[in-house]
Every structure is written in C-alpha cells, then in structure tokens.
Amino acid sequence: GDLYEFLTTSIPTDGSTGSRTTVSARQTRFNLDVHHANDSLRLFAEGDFFGPGGDFRLRHGYGEFHGLMVGQNWSAFQDESIIPNTLDYEGPVGMVFVRQPQLRVTFSPIDQYELAFAIEDASQSDSNVSLPFPGRDDHRLPDLVGRLRNELPWGHVQLSSVLRDVGSHGDIVSEQHVTGWGVSFSGALHPVECDRLYAQTAFGEGFARYIEDLDGTGSDAALDSNGNLVALAASGAFVGWNHRLTERLQSNLVYGLARVSNSAGQTSDAFHRSEYFSGNMIWSPLPKLDLGLEILWGSRQDKNGAHGEAVRLQFSTTYRF
C-alpha cells in the first residue's frame, strides 16, 4: 500500500505480497495562531511536510471574525472533534475528512445549539469521476454545506449535509452533470471521566470524495451501461474508543468501513469496499512528549471481487513545543 500512510484503497488486490520498513518525519508541522485582544478576530495558518516529495504544504489558512470564517479549514460537513487519536496520519476509512477553501457562517440560534452554512470549493482534487476514456472532472459549482450541532453535558451530536454538482468532460462523450448529496450523523459520549466513545455514519450519492481514503478513486460518479453519467451511492462509518488507564497512559481502538455501489461503466478493478482497524497504546512520560505503538489492519475489495489485506506496526514519537 501507501508508503507513508495506512491507505486502505492502496492495498494491492492482484495477489502480490511483500513487506517494507519506512522511517519518516513528514508529520512534523508548524502553525501560527493570532488572536485579537478580545478574541473577536483570529488568524490561523498551519503546514506540514506531506506535500509531493516531502515538500512543505498548507493544511490550514483562515481567518475568523464574529462567526464568519474565510479560508482553508476542515469542511463544515466534517465533525473535527471526533478525529481519532491514531498514530497513523491517515486515520480510519469511512470517516468524513476534508480540508478545503470555504466561506462559512456560524451562529447559535438557541443555547447549546450551533448552526453553520458554508460554500466550499469542489475542485480540490480530480479523478473522482470514473471515465473509460481520456477526460477530466468538471467543477462548475461550489459545494453547499450545512450542519447543526448540539453540545450536551455528556458529549455532543452533529447532523451535517452537503449538496453538490458532479460533472465530467471527456474527449468522446460530451459534458455531463449530475446532482450529488450526502448526510452525516456523528457524536461523542463521555460515560465516565476516563472513557470517550465516538462514532460517525455517512451516506449519499456523488459525495464519496468526502469519505477518508476514497478521494481520487473515481467513486463520485461513473457512466452507466447507456453511457450516461450517474452519481454513485456511497457510505462510510467508523467508531472509536479512547480509554485513559492512568494520567500518562492511554489506549485507542478504532474501526472503520466504506462502500461504493459500482456502475457498469467502471473497470473491473474499481474500488468497491474496504475496512480498517487500529489499536494503540500511548505513553506520555513528560507533559509534551508522547511515545506510541500501534497495530493496523486493513482490507480492500474491488468491483470484480478481488481482495487484498495488509498489516502494519507503527512506532511514533511526538514532541509539542
């Protein structure tokens, strides 16, 4: 699979086997967080070294002013407060996970409730429409996102939705567009002080690029048997558990899965389904130092039923300064 991240969609399904060891510091990141004296204005920029060839890349770059946010940030369709504490940089398949430029408005109509609406860039990546001939994705409209969040004493729940235009432009078939949509429900629960449970499920049509691991797999739309573009049904879900054994020792278990309903126009090796599991132990001998060991397992299944699995053992150190 992928050299630097446990990417389930990159697991070979041709029966090939092999092993490798990778040592990397690409996860290193720097950020600048500027606040006005009364916190009405915030400017935030962050980058890491996961660009091509280990180049520095932009993760976040945005400004906030009284509920108005402009710039690149987590999508409003995502629940960023339930990102699992995995050592692997990719995280679980099935999680809604996207950073992209946007214009967002957030306000609280009622106590403990937060409502947000956003216009977000739809062209962050290509290769999300499957074409059997030379062509490209066509992004003529931004994605429209809305979410409602309820903060509760024992945790939170969030309902999000996205509406989007999915299109393609090829050398053989003329430009076509279909409507895509997605719904996500997520939340977290703190039953006791040392435990945290969290989960998310998402489903829809033509929105697969919002699901972790599926971006770039041609799973948003494809041609049917008549040569017409259709939005592909997709779903993703994950569940996680964080348990603090002591003040300095914690463990995390995460399971995720994703599935795409393939069309006749996709090739036989098109992505169909994948699963993910990770478990780790993280020890913090010093307040800003973490030492962690993690085991990961993943599987991928293609449209034609071909299947592959992978296992990875990862050791990571993190120092925050």
N, C-alpha and C positions, 0 to 999 in steps of 0.2 A: 504493500500500500504506500501511502504518502510517507516521505522521509522524515518530516518534522512534526506532523500531527496525525493523530489516530483518526483518519478519514475513512469511514466505512465504505463510501462509494468508490474508493480507490483500491479496495481489496480485489485481487485477481480472481476471476471465475473460470479460467481456462485450465484449471488443474495444476498449474505451476506451483512449486514450493520454493522456499528459500528463507534466509534469515539475514539480519543486519544489525549493527550497533551504530547509533548516532549520538554524538555529543554536540550540544548546541547551546548558544546563549541568545538566540533570536528573541526570546521572550522579554528581554530587557526593555524597559520602557521609561520614558520621561514625560512629565506633564508640568504645565504651568496653570495655576488656578488663581485668578484675580477676583477679589470681591470688593465692591464699594463699601464704604463705612457702614451703611445701614442695610447691606445685603440686597438692595433693590436691583443692583447690576452685578452680573457675574460673567466673566470671560474665561473659557477653558480650552486648552489645547493639549493634545497628547499624541505621542507616536511611539512605535516600536520598530523592530528590525525584521519584520516578516514580509517585507517587500521582495520583489524579484532579486535573487542572488544575495539575500540578506540586507538589501538596501533599507534605509530608514523610510517608513511610511506613516501617513496620517491615520490615526484611529479616530480621534475626536477633534473638532474645532468649531466651537459655537459660542454664542452669546445669549444671555437671558436677561430680560427686563420685565418685571411685573407680569409674569405669566406668558410672555412672548419669547419664544426661542427660535433663533435662526442659525443654521449651520449644520455641520455633520455630527450626528449623535445616534444613540440607539433609536430604532424605529419606534413610533408610538404603538405599533402593533405588537411589540415585544414587552414582556414583563422582566425588566432588567434586575429586579430584586430577587429573582429565583435562579440566577445563573449559578450552577453548581460549583462547589469548591473542588474542582478536579485539578490534578497536576498537568494532565494533557491539555494543550492550548485549544484544541478543537471543541471539546465538550461533547455532549451526547447527541446522536442523531435523533431527530424528531422535535428538538427544541426550536422555537421561533427565535431566530438570532440574526439580526441585520443591523449594520450601521450605514447610514446614508444621509446626504444633504436633505434638509427639510425646512419647512416653516410651520411652527406648531404654536397653538394657543391652548393654555391650560388654566382652568378655573375651578372653584369649589362652589357649586350651587347650593349644597347642603353640607352641614358639618359631617366630617368623616368621608365625604364623597368627593372624588376628583374626576372631572370631565376634560377630555383633551381631543382636539381635532387637528389634523396635520395634512399638509400637501407635501408628498415625499417624492424624491427622484426615482424613476422607474428604470433608469438605464445604467445602473452601477455595474452590471455585468451582462455579457452576451451568452450565447449558447444555451439559452433556456427554452428555445423552441426547436423541436426536432424536425429537420428537413432532410429528405433523401437526396438532395442536390445542393449545389452552392447557393448560399443565401445568408440572411442575417436577421436578427431580431429587429423589430421596428417599434420604437418607443415614441408615440406621438402625444401621449398624455401622461401627466404625473399620477402617482398612486394617491388615493384618498383614504385616510385612516382615521378611525375614531375609537376611543376607549373610555370605559367607565371603571373606576377603581373605588373600592370601599375598604377603608382602614378600620380594623377591628381590634379589640384588646388582645385577642388570641392569634392575630395574624392579619391576612388580607385576602380579598378575592378581586379578580380583574376580568372584565369582558372586553375583548377587542375585535375590531372588524376592519377589513380592507376591501376596497373596490378598485379594480384596475383594468386597463386596456392592454391586451396582449396581442401582438401582431408580428408578422414576418414578411419579408420581401425577398423573393428569390429570382433566379435568372430564368426559370422555366414557368413557374406559376406566379400570377400577379399578386400584388399586395393583398393580404387578408388580415382581418382583425376579429377578435372575439373578446367577450367580457369575462374577466376573472374576478373571483371573490374568495374571501376566507374569513373564518371566525375562530377565535382563540379564547379559551377559558383557562384561567390559571389561578393559583393561590398558594398560600403558605400557612402552616399551622404550627403553633408552639405549645404542645400539650404540657410540657414541663420545661423548666429553665435550661436543661442540658440537651434537649432534643428539638429538632426542627424538621418538619416534613413539608415537602413542596411538590407540586405537580402541575402539568400543563397538557392540554389536548387541543389540537387544531385540525380543522378540516375545511375543504372548499374545492374550488376548481380554478386552475390557472394561477395559483399562488405559490407553487412549490419552491420557488427561489427564496421564500421567507423561512423555509424549514432548514435547519442546520444539516449540512452535508449535501443537500440537493441542488444548491446553486451551481449552474454550469453543466447540469446533467441532461438538459433538454426536456425537463419534466413539467414545464408550464403548459405547453400546447404542442400539438402534432397534427399531421394530416390523417384523415380517416380513409377508408377504402375508396371513397369517391374523389379524393384529392382536396377535400375541404378542411380548413383549419378548425380544430376543436380544442377547447380547454380541457386539460387532463385533471380528473379528480385525484386529489392527494390528501393524505392525512399524516399527522405526526403527533407523538405523545412522549412524555418522559416523566419519571417520578424519582425523587431523591430523598435521602435521609442524612442529616448531619447530627452526629452524637458527640458530645464533649465528655470524654472519660474523666479528664482532670482539667485544671486550668490551662495546662500546657500541652495536652494531648487530645486530638480529635480524630474521628473517623468519618468517612463519607462513602455512601453507596448510591449508585445512580444506574438506572435502566432506561433505555430509550428505543423507540422503533419508528420507522417511517415506511409509507407505502404509496405507490403511484399506480393508477389504473392505466395500463398501456393501451395505445391505439394501434390500428392496423398499419399506419404509416411509419411506425418506429421500427428500427432494425431489431433483429433477434437478441442482440446483446444490450439493449436499452435497460436502464436501471428499473427494477420493479419493487424491491423490498430490502430493508436492512435492519439489523438490530445492534444494540450496543450495551455493554455492561462495564462498569468500572467500580473498583473499591480501593480505598487508600487509608493510610494512617499518616497523620501529620503531627510532628513534634516541634514545639517552639521552645528551645532551651533558653532563648533570650527574647525580650518583647518584640523585636523587629526581625527575628531570624526564624525561618521555617525550614524543616527538613522533612521530606515526604517520600513515601514509597507507595507505588500504585500498580495494580494489575488491571489490564484492559482486555476485553474480548469483543470481537465484532464479526458480523456476517453480512454477506451481500448475495442477493438473488436477482438474476436477470429475467427479462421477459420470456426467454426460452427455457427457463428452469435451471440454467447453470448456476452453481453455488460455490461460494468460497468463504473461508473463515480465517481469522488472524488473531494472534495473541501478542500482547506487548507488556513488558515490565519496564517501569519508568521510575527513576530516582531524580528528584529535583530539590534544589535549594533556592530559597527566596530571601533576599535581604531588602528591607524597605528603608529608605532614607529620605 
